[in-house]
Each structure stands twice: as C-alpha cells, then as structure tokens.
Amino acid sequence: MAEQVSFISILQWSEDQCREFLARKRWPDGPRCPKCGEPDPYTITRKSRTKNHVSSLYRCKACKKQFTATVGTIFEDSKIPLNKWFAAIYLMCSSKKGVSAHQIHRTLGVTYKSAWFLCHRIREAMGDNDGSLFTGVVEADETYVGGKPRGHAAHRPDQTMSERIKAGFRKKTPVFGILERGGRVRTMATQKNTRLTQKQVQQALRTNIDLERAALITDEHPYYFGINRHLPHGVIRHKSEYVRGPIHTQGIESYWAILKRGLYGTFHHVDAGYLGQYLNEFEFRFNRRKISDAERFAALMGQTNGRLLWFCQTAQPENPFA
C-alpha cells in the first residue's frame, strides 16, 4: 500500500485500511498500549457491526485498557472519516505554500469549522523541533509578519517615512529564524506588539547551534553584537552589499519569501496567537523538501501522537476508545 500512496488512492481507502496504515507508521515494531506502553496486546475482532464502525481493536495485557491505532493521536474522538483526514494531510504535505481551510472544506466535503480544526490538529503534529543542534554554516535573520497600519495611523501627514515604518513594525509580529545552509530551518515567533531583544536572539542561537562545529552568518543588526565570543561570526552589511563570497543570508531570506507568500497568498490573515502553528507547517515541508510528497506524507503519519488541547478551557477526561 505504501508504494502506491497518492491523493486519489487515499480517498479510496476503507476505514480499516486507514487504521492498518496508521498502526504500521505509529508502531513499526508492533502495537503498544498508549496508556502504559506495554507491547503485545490482545486483538479483539467484532463479529457483527455496531454503531461503532471499528471492526477490531486491541486490549492491553497489563492495564486491561482497550484501544485502537487512533487513541492518543490527533485523530482521537474525531467523527471525520480517516480517509478524509489522510487526504487533508497529503494536501498539506504536498502544497508548497500551504492549503487553506476553505479549500479543504470544499475539496473534502466537510464543514469549514471541521476543516479549520482539522488543519490545526495537523499543524500540531508537524512540530519539528527535536532538540538537535545545527552545524556547519548557519544563517540567522529576523522578519516581521502582519498587516499594514490602517486608518489615520497610516496617513498622518506629520510623520516622516522612518516614523511610518516604525509604526508599521509595531503592528507586526516579529519572527526569528536560523537556517543550516543546505539543511534545516527553525523559527520562533514572539507575541504581537512586542519586540525581539538581544537576549532572546542570542539565547536562541546558543540553544540551537553547536557552538564548536558551526559558523554563524548574519546581517549587521545589533541583536548579534558579542555573539562572536561563542562561535565564529561573519557579518554581511546590507547597506553596501548583499553577497561577499560565502558571507550572505540569501538562504534564510529565501525561506522568508516562501513563508510570506504562503501566509499572504493562501491564508491572507493569520492571528498572532496561531502564528506558531503555521510556522510548524512551513518548517515541516521545508525541512523535507528533498523527498517526494508520498514520503513526506508517510513521515508525518509516523509523528501523529499527541492531542491538540490548547483550545480547551477545562481538563479533558481520558477516553480509552477511538
């Protein structure tokens, strides 16, 4: 089945085929209880269909909990058919600049509310920071995401151009990113209407870069003053040049272009509170840009553990069933 994965074939899978595919990706060495981690559960097969369409499930030998492949994943308790979930994942993995919830709603025939929540669950699974350190030549840069100032603030005749630019930045959300040249990217967003600080930037650099096996390239921003005490630091001065041999930040700036074209062209508006979720999505695709769409889909299916609960106002009870 894995060799023939495509958007069309996924839509033709039955619910049982979807669960089998998910189980193989989630448990390559055989199923394990999501509650206690015990391997080798019993398999229970239903002889007749009931309102629960799951034909077979597992029962843990240790804690006696019953579970299926969807328990403890982003798919748990969802009434949307799994083949539509998988099709949405395939679309989000294969669209370079993203796919909107409205497009998912129209393509898969689910409500817009369901499509919006489905997309955010998938973005949660796309979180790609495994804590590994960047090596080699590493580029760092910052950008600003958000709309332009509107109303009187955008057209005050007494403002200079510099004041208008600063007013525009105050309406945007700062995003800081580092890129391993030829490899991965990692980004972080701050809160809206706040500014990045030198302390935040340098802490992020020391946390994510192997200081003994990397060289840092940045622009001349004061954020990076003093970082050369920790690792080699090359500076490109954009007021007079953009490239000086290997000293440039073209890689991270190209990534910002992809990110912004997706945010502005596909999603149009992203609230600052959700920006981190969208950064997850663009990082996941970029970090796996050298593999096929089917391989990217399979990779994400192997990291769907965990439930999206940041939207809940109260604690959620455990549900042992899918």
C-alpha positions in Angstrom: 0.0 0.0 0.0 2.8 2.4 0.9 4.3 2.3 -2.6 1.0 3.4 -4.2 0.2 6.3 -1.8 -1.4 9.3 -3.7 -4.2 11.7 -3.0 -6.6 9.7 -5.2 -5.7 6.3 -3.7 -6.0 7.6 -0.2 -9.6 8.8 -0.8 -10.4 5.2 -1.9 -9.1 3.5 1.3 -11.6 2.0 3.7 -11.6 2.8 7.4 -9.9 -0.5 8.2 -7.2 0.2 5.6 -6.6 3.6 7.1 -6.2 2.2 10.6 -3.8 -0.5 9.4 -1.7 2.1 7.6 -1.7 4.3 10.7 -0.8 1.3 13.0 2.2 0.5 10.8 3.5 4.0 10.9 2.8 4.6 14.5 4.2 1.2 15.8 6.8 -0.1 13.3 7.8 -2.8 15.9 4.2 -3.8 16.7 1.4 -2.2 18.7 1.9 -0.8 22.2 -0.6 0.3 24.8 -0.8 4.2 24.7 -1.6 4.1 28.4 1.2 2.0 29.9 3.5 1.3 27.0 3.2 -2.5 27.3 3.8 -4.3 23.9 1.9 -7.3 22.5 -1.7 -6.6 23.2 -4.6 -8.9 22.5 -6.6 -8.3 19.3 -10.4 -8.3 19.6 -12.4 -8.7 16.5 -16.1 -7.8 16.5 -18.3 -10.5 14.9 -21.1 -8.1 14.0 -21.1 -4.4 13.1 -22.5 -1.9 15.7 -22.8 1.8 15.7 -19.0 1.8 16.4 -17.6 1.0 13.0 -14.3 -0.2 14.3 -14.1 -3.9 13.3 -11.1 -4.8 15.5 -9.3 -3.2 18.5 -6.6 -4.0 21.0 -6.7 -4.9 24.7 -3.6 -4.4 26.8 -2.5 -7.4 28.8 -1.1 -5.3 31.6 -3.6 -2.5 32.3 -6.6 -4.1 30.5 -7.4 -0.9 28.6 -9.0 -1.3 25.1 -7.6 0.9 22.3 -7.2 1.3 18.6 -4.5 3.0 16.5 -6.2 6.4 16.8 -6.1 6.6 20.6 -3.6 9.2 21.8 -3.3 10.7 18.3 -4.6 13.8 16.6 -7.4 11.6 15.1 -8.9 10.5 18.5 -12.6 11.2 19.0 -13.0 12.6 15.5 -16.2 11.8 13.6 -14.5 12.7 10.2 -13.6 9.5 8.2 -10.0 8.7 8.4 -9.5 8.7 4.6 -10.6 12.4 4.6 -8.1 13.1 7.4 -5.4 11.4 5.4 -6.3 13.2 2.3 -6.1 16.6 4.1 -2.6 15.6 5.5 -1.5 14.7 1.9 -2.7 18.1 0.6 -0.9 20.0 3.4 2.3 18.0 2.9 2.3 18.5 -0.9 1.3 22.1 -1.2 4.5 24.2 -1.1 2.7 27.4 0.1 0.0 25.7 2.1 -3.7 25.0 1.6 -6.4 26.9 3.3 -9.2 25.5 5.5 -11.7 26.8 3.0 -10.0 24.7 0.2 -10.0 21.6 2.5 -13.7 22.3 3.2 -14.6 22.5 -0.5 -12.4 19.6 -1.6 -13.2 17.0 1.0 -16.9 18.0 1.7 -16.5 18.7 5.4 -17.8 21.9 7.2 -15.5 24.9 7.4 -15.4 24.6 11.2 -14.3 21.0 10.9 -11.7 21.8 8.3 -10.2 24.6 10.4 -9.9 22.4 13.4 -8.6 19.5 11.4 -5.9 21.8 9.9 -4.7 23.0 13.3 -4.5 19.4 14.6 -2.3 18.5 11.6 -0.1 21.6 12.2 0.3 20.5 15.8 1.7 17.1 14.6 4.0 19.0 12.2 6.1 20.4 15.1 9.6 19.6 14.1 12.0 20.7 16.8 13.7 17.5 18.1 16.3 19.5 20.0 19.2 18.6 17.6 21.9 21.2 17.1 22.7 23.0 13.8 26.2 22.6 12.4 28.2 23.9 9.5 27.3 27.3 8.1 24.3 28.7 9.9 22.4 31.8 8.7 20.2 33.8 11.2 17.8 36.6 10.4 14.5 38.2 11.7 11.4 39.2 9.8 8.0 40.7 10.6 4.6 39.2 9.8 1.3 41.0 9.8 -0.8 43.7 8.2 0.0 47.3 7.4 -1.2 50.1 9.7 -4.7 51.3 8.8 -6.8 54.4 9.3 -5.3 57.7 10.5 -2.1 55.9 11.6 -1.2 55.1 8.0 -1.8 58.6 6.6 -0.6 61.1 9.2 1.0 63.9 7.1 3.2 65.0 10.0 5.0 61.6 10.1 8.4 61.1 8.5 9.0 57.9 6.4 11.1 56.5 9.3 8.2 57.0 11.8 5.7 55.4 9.4 8.0 52.3 9.0 8.4 52.0 12.8 4.6 52.4 13.2 4.1 49.6 10.7 6.5 47.3 12.5 4.6 47.8 15.8 1.6 46.3 14.1 3.5 43.2 13.1 4.7 40.1 14.9 8.5 39.5 15.0 9.7 36.1 13.8 13.3 35.0 14.3 14.8 32.1 12.3 18.0 30.1 11.8 18.9 28.1 8.8 21.5 25.4 8.4 22.8 26.1 4.9 21.6 23.3 2.6 19.6 21.7 5.5 17.0 22.6 8.1 15.3 25.7 9.3 14.0 26.6 12.7 11.8 29.6 13.6 10.2 31.2 16.6 7.6 33.9 16.9 7.2 36.4 19.7 4.0 38.0 21.0 2.3 40.6 18.9 3.2 44.2 19.6 6.4 43.1 21.4 10.0 43.5 20.1 12.7 40.9 19.9 15.5 41.5 22.3 19.2 40.8 22.0 18.9 38.5 25.0 16.2 36.4 23.3 18.0 36.2 20.0 21.4 35.2 21.5 19.7 32.7 23.8 18.0 31.1 20.8 21.3 30.9 18.9 23.2 29.3 21.8 20.4 26.8 22.3 20.0 25.7 18.7 23.6 25.8 17.3 26.5 23.5 18.0 29.0 26.2 19.1 32.0 24.1 18.4 31.1 22.9 14.9 29.2 25.8 13.4 29.9 29.3 11.9 27.2 32.0 12.1 26.3 34.4 9.3 24.0 37.4 10.0 23.4 41.0 8.9 24.7 43.9 10.9 21.7 44.2 13.3 22.7 44.9 17.0 21.0 41.7 18.1 24.2 39.8 17.2 26.7 42.1 18.9 29.0 40.0 21.1 27.9 36.6 19.7 31.5 36.1 18.3 32.6 35.3 21.8 30.7 32.0 21.5 31.3 31.0 17.8 32.8 32.3 14.6 30.6 35.1 13.2 30.5 36.6 9.7 28.6 39.8 9.0 27.1 40.9 5.7 26.4 44.7 5.7 23.3 45.2 3.6 23.7 48.9 3.3 26.6 48.4 0.9 26.5 44.7 -0.2 24.3 41.6 -0.3 26.9 38.8 -1.1 30.6 38.6 -0.2 31.7 35.2 -1.3 30.2 32.7 1.3 29.1 35.6 3.6 25.4 36.1 2.9 22.0 35.4 4.3 20.3 34.5 1.0 19.1 31.1 2.3 17.1 32.4 5.2 15.8 35.3 3.2 14.5 32.9 0.5 12.7 30.9 3.3 11.1 34.2 4.5 9.8 34.7 0.9 8.2 31.2 0.8 6.7 31.8 4.3 5.2 35.2 3.5 3.9 34.2 0.1 2.1 31.4 1.7 0.7 33.4 4.6 -0.4 36.4 2.5 -1.3 34.5 -0.7 -3.0 31.4 0.7 -4.2 32.3 4.2 -4.4 36.1 3.8 -4.6 36.8 7.5 -3.0 34.8 10.4 -3.7 35.9 14.0 -0.6 36.2 16.1 -1.9 33.7 18.6 -1.9 31.0 15.8 1.3 32.0 14.0 3.4 29.3 15.8 1.1 26.6 14.3 1.6 28.0 10.8 5.4 28.2 11.3 5.3 24.5 12.2 3.7 23.7 8.9 6.1 25.7 6.7 9.1 24.3 8.6 8.0 20.7 8.2 7.6 21.0 4.5 10.9 22.9 4.0 12.9 20.5 6.1 11.7 17.6 3.9 11.8 19.4 0.6 14.2 16.9 -0.9 11.8 13.9 -0.6 8.6 13.1 -2.5 5.1 14.1 -1.5 4.3 10.5 -0.6 7.4 10.2 1.6 6.6 13.5 3.3 3.1 12.2 4.0 4.4 8.9 5.4 6.9 10.8 7.6 4.1 12.9 9.1 1.9 9.8 9.7 4.7 8.5 11.9 4.5 11.5 14.3 0.8 12.0 14.8 0.9 11.1 18.6 -0.4 13.7 21.0 -3.7 15.6 21.2 -4.4 19.2 20.5 -5.9 20.6 23.7 -4.7 24.3 23.8 -8.2 25.3 22.8 -9.9 23.6 25.8 -10.9 25.7 28.8 -11.3 22.7 31.1 -9.4 19.5 31.7 -10.4 16.7 29.3 -11.3 13.2 30.6 -9.4 10.3 29.3 -11.2 8.3 26.6 -9.9 4.8 26.1 -11.8 4.3 22.8 -11.3 5.8 19.4 
